[in-house]
Structure formats: C-alpha cells, structure tokens
Amino acid sequence: MSEYEKPSKAEDEYFARQELERRKKWAAEHTAEMADHEKAQAKELHWMKCPKCGMDLATVDFHGVSIDRCTACGGMYFEAGELEEVLKREHGFLHRAISIFR
C-alpha cells in the first residue's frame, strides 16, 4: 500500500473544515429563508386587520387622504405620512391637538 492511497491527517482536517463551512452556510441560508417565510405568513395573516380588535379594515377618504378604518370598533389608522397630510389640510382643533405631541 503506497502513502498516496491513505489520506493524511491534514487532509482529513481540511475536508472536515470544508464540510463544516458548507453546513454553516446552508444553515444560515435556511434560517434566512425561514425568517422570510414567517414574515410573509404574518403579513398575510394580519394584512388589513385592526390592531385593537382584529376585525377587517376598510380604506376610507378623510379630507382627501385615504386612511384605514376598522369596520367593527371604528378605529382609524394612519400609514406613514398620512397624518401629516391630513394636518396640512386641516387647521382647526385637530391640528392644534396633534401639535402638542410634536
């Protein structure tokens, strides 16, 4: 038996490290895939649902801005920039009340 047929200890360690790195990379990719899948599932489950009571939200026009309103509890929910747009158009009580929180 020649020495070329038998792998050296260094070769075994090298291939073991290569296999470990490959498995780590696969695990990281799998974890990222699962996180994306869970995020998509949560979005599908909660899309256009009231955060207070869980019922459906309907889009309504309020001072020229489309906002989401709960069909059950009547809660109104603003997306990014919608409140500021309503405040630009409304200069009465609502504008003064919201300016307290700025």
Secondary structure, DSSP 8 states (H G I E B T S, - for coil): --TTTS--HHHHHHHHHHHHHHHHHHHHHHHHHHHHHHHHHHHHHHTTB-TTT--BEEEEEETTEEEEEETTT--EE--TTHHHHHHHH--SHHHHHHHTT-
